[in-house]
């Protein structure tokens, strides 16, 4: 499709732009809960250990992350950039050499922050774990699970609990809920899990 004298928009460009616009709106609507205070919440899920089903999921998580749709990866790269803007130690001076960063660069007018590659990978793995796990999660339990991800998946990342809390908040309260509600049938279970998880915080 022509968008001028010599500039063309592909279907992929339109879908990418929609994914970014949707993610920007989601982040604007999310109350930015910076501080993690364990004393504010306690429930029966907080100290629940990983189940056998979750351990099996972790074994396959890297492949599941690889199979995530392009628009979800693009949105997660943008979210990782948002997190790195709040936690500058997780930022990168240069965008990663991956398709997601290349498209985000085209939107940059000097205000975007690029995440380090391992922060993007952590965000992607966290998202896939959250939408795939058959178990209920509260925020405390989710954060505890995420604390082991850098070592488990060989990520060179020294990430502190406030940043993990921010990832958990975004995934649990907005991003995963949006993707769950855009699908029918099998994803109704995810909607119920989201409701029970967020209501227990």
KEBA-835746 format. One line per 5 residues: their letters; for each residue z, y, x of C-alpha. Coordinates in pm, 1 decimal. Each point is the difference from the previous one (the first is absolute). Example, Ala and Ser with C-alpha at 12.3 -4.5 7.8 and 13.67 -1.06 7.14 Angstrom:
BEGIN
as = 780.0,-450.0,1230.0 | -66.0,344.0,137.0
This chain:
BEGIN
xxxxx = 0.0,0.0,0.0 | -94.9,335.7,141.7 | 277.6,257.2,24.5 | -204.2,272.9,166.9 | -304.9,39.8,217.7
xxxxx = 73.8,-282.6,238.4 | 342.2,-139.6,-90.5 | 40.5,-319.9,-196.6 | 302.1,-154.2,-165.7 | 21.3,-375.7,-18.8
xxxxx = 195.0,-193.6,-260.0 | 247.0,-82.1,278.1 | 50.5,372.2,70.2 | 78.7,63.3,-366.4 | 248.6,-289.4,-14.2
xxxxx = 166.9,111.1,323.2 | 37.7,355.4,-127.2 | 147.8,-127.4,-324.6 | 250.8,-216.5,190.1 | 114.5,295.9,210.1
xxxxx = 18.7,237.7,-298.4 | 206.9,-254.1,-190.8 | 235.4,-49.2,295.5 | 42.1,374.3,53.9 | 94.6,42.2,-365.3
xxxxx = 243.4,-291.7,18.9 | 176.5,148.1,303.6 | 23.4,339.6,-169.2 | 171.2,-163.1,-298.0 | 245.3,-202.7,211.4
xxxxx = 344.6,146.6,53.7 | 37.3,-7.8,376.7 | 324.5,-188.2,55.1 | 49.6,43.6,374.6 | 347.4,-131.1,51.5
xxxxx = 98.0,-362.3,-29.8 | 360.5,-44.8,-111.0 | 103.3,-358.6,-53.0 | 322.1,112.6,-168.5 | -201.8,128.2,-295.9
xxxxx = -112.6,-344.5,-103.0 | 134.5,-352.3,-10.1 | -121.8,-297.2,-201.0 | -29.8,-377.5,15.8 | -341.9,30.5,164.2
xxxxx = 107.8,213.0,296.5 | 107.8,-286.5,225.7 | -223.0,-271.5,-141.1 | -165.1,-197.2,278.9 | -369.6,-73.6,17.4
xxxxx = -97.6,-282.3,-231.4 | -227.7,-287.8,94.3 | -282.5,161.4,-197.2 | 43.3,324.9,193.5 | 2.4,-181.6,334.2
xxxxx = -328.9,-166.3,-92.5 | -137.4,339.5,-100.7 | 101.4,147.9,335.7 | -189.5,-276.3,178.9 | -318.6,106.2,-179.1
xxxxx = 70.3,372.4,-18.8 | -233.7,110.7,278.9 | -294.3,-174.8,-165.5 | 96.4,139.2,-340.4 | 10.4,348.1,153.0
xxxxx = -342.7,-53.0,155.0 | -137.5,-88.7,-345.3 | 140.0,313.5,-165.7 | -267.7,209.5,-170.8 | -154.9,292.2,192.5
xxxxx = 128.0,264.0,-243.0 | 356.3,-131.5,29.9 | -24.6,5.3,380.1 | -134.3,353.3,-9.9 | 284.2,112.6,-225.6
xxxxx = 256.4,-171.3,221.6 | -140.5,168.8,310.2 | 38.1,333.6,-176.1 | 356.5,-90.9,-102.4 | 80.5,-101.9,358.7
xxxxx = -129.0,340.5,108.5 | 231.1,165.0,-251.4 | 295.6,-198.7,136.4 | -89.6,91.8,358.5 | -3.3,367.4,-98.7
xxxxx = 366.0,-40.5,-100.6 | 89.0,-213.7,301.5 | -199.7,143.5,289.3 | 100.2,-276.3,238.8 | -228.0,-228.1,-205.2
xxxxx = -302.1,228.5,26.7 | -299.8,-35.9,226.6 | -187.3,279.2,173.6 | -325.1,-180.9,-65.3 | -115.5,-184.5,-312.0
xxxxx = -19.2,-376.1,29.9 | -340.4,-154.9,57.1 | -13.1,-165.2,-341.8 | -217.3,73.4,-305.7 | 290.7,142.9,-199.6
xxxxx = 75.7,268.5,257.0 | -364.6,88.8,42.6 | -32.9,94.6,-365.3 | 329.9,190.3,-7.2 | -124.3,202.2,298.2
xxxxx = -283.2,135.1,-213.8 | 261.4,149.4,-234.6 | 207.6,155.3,276.8 | 9.6,378.4,6.9 | 273.3,8.2,262.2
xxxxx = 297.4,-89.2,-218.8 | -11.2,-378.8,-5.8 | 221.5,-211.0,224.4 | -138.0,-324.4,138.2 | 238.0,-298.7,7.0
xxxxx = 21.9,-233.1,294.8 | -188.7,-322.9,-61.6 | 314.1,-210.9,-26.3 | 146.9,228.6,-267.8 | -314.7,-52.5,-205.7
xxxxx = 27.4,-375.4,57.5 | 365.7,3.0,-103.1 | -80.7,195.0,-317.2 | -277.6,-245.1,-82.8 | 219.5,-305.0,59.2
xxxxx = 283.9,154.7,-202.0 | -233.2,69.4,-292.1 | -145.3,-351.1,-0.6 | 345.0,-158.7,22.7 | 125.2,208.7,-289.4
xxxxx = -285.0,-78.8,-237.3 | -17.7,-368.6,97.5 | 364.7,-103.0,9.8 | 111.2,-196.5,-307.1 | 357.5,119.8,53.4
xxxxx = 171.2,307.8,-136.4 | 81.0,275.1,246.2 | 236.6,292.2,8.5 | -59.5,275.6,251.9 | 278.7,-116.3,232.5
xxxxx = -138.6,-352.8,17.6 | -356.2,123.6,50.6 | 106.8,225.1,287.1 | 194.1,-282.3,166.3 | -308.6,-220.4,-16.0
xxxxx = -217.8,277.7,142.4 | 240.0,48.3,292.1 | -113.3,-338.2,135.9 | -372.8,69.1,-34.9 | -56.6,169.4,339.3
xxxxx = 136.1,-301.1,188.2 | -142.5,-255.6,-240.6 | -354.3,138.8,18.1 | 12.1,121.9,361.3 | -23.7,369.1,-84.4
xxxxx = 84.0,243.3,277.8 | 197.1,218.3,-233.8 | 350.2,142.5,20.7 | 43.6,102.0,-360.4 | 330.2,129.0,-135.7
xxxxx = 151.7,-74.0,-339.3 | -86.3,338.5,-160.2 | -370.1,-65.2,63.8 | 29.4,-352.0,-140.6 | 175.5,143.3,-303.9
xxxxx = -288.4,240.3,-48.5 | -250.9,-286.9,12.5 | 207.4,-199.1,-249.2 | 34.6,296.2,-235.4 | -372.1,71.2,-6.2
xxxxx = -99.2,-361.9,-51.2 | 263.2,-83.8,-259.4 | -5.2,317.0,-206.0 | -363.5,101.1,-4.0 | -272.1,-167.2,200.0
xxxxx = 45.7,-368.0,-83.2 | 78.2,87.3,-361.5 | -330.8,181.6,-32.3 | -198.5,-294.3,135.0 | 192.3,-245.0,-218.1
xxxxx = -69.9,196.7,-317.8 | -373.2,22.0,72.9 | -29.9,-378.7,-29.1 | 61.5,-214.7,-305.6 | 137.2,-349.9,-45.8
xxxxx = 137.0,-133.5,326.8 | 133.6,338.9,109.8 | 229.3,38.6,-299.3 | 256.2,-196.7,200.7 | -19.3,266.7,270.0
xxxxx = 66.9,274.9,-254.2 | 312.7,-181.5,-117.4 | 113.8,-43.3,360.5 | -53.8,367.6,70.6 | 201.7,98.1,-305.4
xxxxx = 291.6,-224.1,91.7 | -12.9,111.3,363.6 | -9.7,373.7,-52.3 | 258.7,-7.3,-275.6 | 250.5,-163.2,234.5
x = -8.0,274.2,264.0
